[in-house]
Every structure is written in structure tokens, then in C-alpha cells.
């Protein structure tokens, strides 16, 4: 069953959909989308030329705060924004170019034994596979 698009999830939440918010939400469409703020800005600006970079940043911050968009950054790569934040998943990352793919593991996730939790209240776990994508490996 396909997952609802960010735009549809926001409408269902009753979020006031201005033209600027719509442009940002529609820039973040797809299953393996991990865009930088500048990339979101360029996509949104193509649909709404008058949108400002500050508005894109403010909208992204709101979406992250709502839990509808997730910030991801691995190693030295830039901060990226993904619309599949509410859906549990993990990532496959190229250590050279920074490309990120969403993955869904079939097996159980590792447990952290109580003595190693150091009193933490666990809120989640993320698995990140690192490697070289075919393009980088071919260089």
C-alpha cells in the first residue's frame, strides 16, 4: 500500500496550505527524496518564483517540528530533508557522493541490552548502511 504524500498528510492535519507551503510540500515528493534546503528552494521556486529562501527554511523547520519531515545528515554531507519521516525506515548512504536511499529492513532490529542503555529512555533506532554507489565505485 503506498504511503500518503506529504502534501496529503498536511491537508489531513488541517495545516493551512499557503502557496509557499504548497510549493515546499510539492518539492518534497517521492520515495527516496533527501533534498538540501537549497534544492528544496530551487524546486519550490520553479513552481512559485517569488518564494524566498527564508520562507523555505521556515517551512522546513515547521515541518520538522511537526514530525512530517525528517532532517538527515551523514558523515560530512549537508543537512537534507526527507518527506518520509513518519514512516519507519533506515538508510543506505554513499560515502563518496552522499547519495541517500530509504531502505526497509526485513529482519528484526538489534536490541540494546539494558546495561548498555546508561539510563537512557530509548526513543528509536536507525540503521545506516554505508558504501560506494555504482557511479562512485566506477571512478
N, C-alpha and C positions, 0 to 999 in steps of 0.2 A: 504494500500500500504506500503510495507516495506521501511524502511529508508536506504539510502545508507551507506555502511560500511565506516569507517574512511579511510581505505586504498583506496577505490574507490574515495572518496571525494578528497583525497590528489592528486591522479593521475589526476583527472579532473581539479584541480587547477594548474597542471603543476609543482608540487613540485618535485624536483629531488629526486628520490627514491633510496637511497643507501641501501646496505644490512642491515646496522644498523637501518636506518629509517623504513625499511620494517619490521624488526623484532619487533620494538616497536609498529608500527601500527597494526601488526597482533596479538600482545599480547592484544591489546585493542579491542577485538571483542566481541560483544554480546549486548543484550538489557539492561541488568542490571549489567553492569560491572562498578565497582568502586574499582580500584586497587591502592594500595600504590606504591610508586616508587620502593621499594624492590620487590614487587610482579611482577611489570612490568619487572624488571630486570631479575628475575628468569624465567619468561615466554620467554622473548627475548633471554636469554642465552641458553635455551633449543633448540631454533632454530638456534642460532648463538653463539657458545661457546666463541668466542673471544671478544664479545661485553663487554664494560666496564660500570660500574655503572655511571661514569661521562657522558658518551655518552647518556645513558638512561635519566639522568637528563636534559642534554642539549636539547635532542629531545623533552622531555615532555614540557620544557619551551618554545621551539619554537612552539609546537602545541597549547599550552595555548595562546601564543601571537597571533597566527593566528585565534583564536576563534574556533578551531576544537576540542579541548579537554577542559574540564572544571575542575577546582580544586574544590573539595568539602570537607568540614570538619565540623563535627557537634560535639558540646559539647567537650569532651576531646579526641575524636577519632583522628587518624592520618589523614594527608592530603591524599586524594585519587584523582585519575584521572579517568574521565569518558569520553568515546568517543561520547556520545550523547549530547554534549554541545550545538550545534547549534539548536537542536530540543527543543522547549519549553516543559518543564515538571517540575514536582515537586518531592518530595521525601518522603518516608516512612522509618524511622530510628529506629533501636532497641537501646534503651538507655543503654542496658547492654553490648551487644557484638559489637555494632557499625555497624551491617549489614545495608546496604542501598539498597532500591529498588526504581526504577523510577516509577512514577505514572503519569497518565494524568487525571486531574480533568474534570468532565463532565460539571459542572456549571460555572457561571461567577466568576472571581476572584474579591476579595474585592477592592473597590476603596479607596484611601487615600484622605480624604477631603482636599481641598486647605489650610485651616488654619493650618492643621497638617503637611504640607509638609515643613514648615520652610524655604521656599525659594529654596528647593532642586529641581533640574531638575531630574525627575524620569526616570530611565533607565530600570527598570524591577521590578518584584515582584517574590518572591519564597515562596511557602507554604511548610512547613515541618511538617509532622505528626510524633510524637514520641510515642513509645510504647515499649512493650516487644514482641520479636518474639516468636513463639511457643516453640522453644528449651529452651530459657531463662525462659519463663513463667513456663515450666515444672520442672525446677530445684527447 
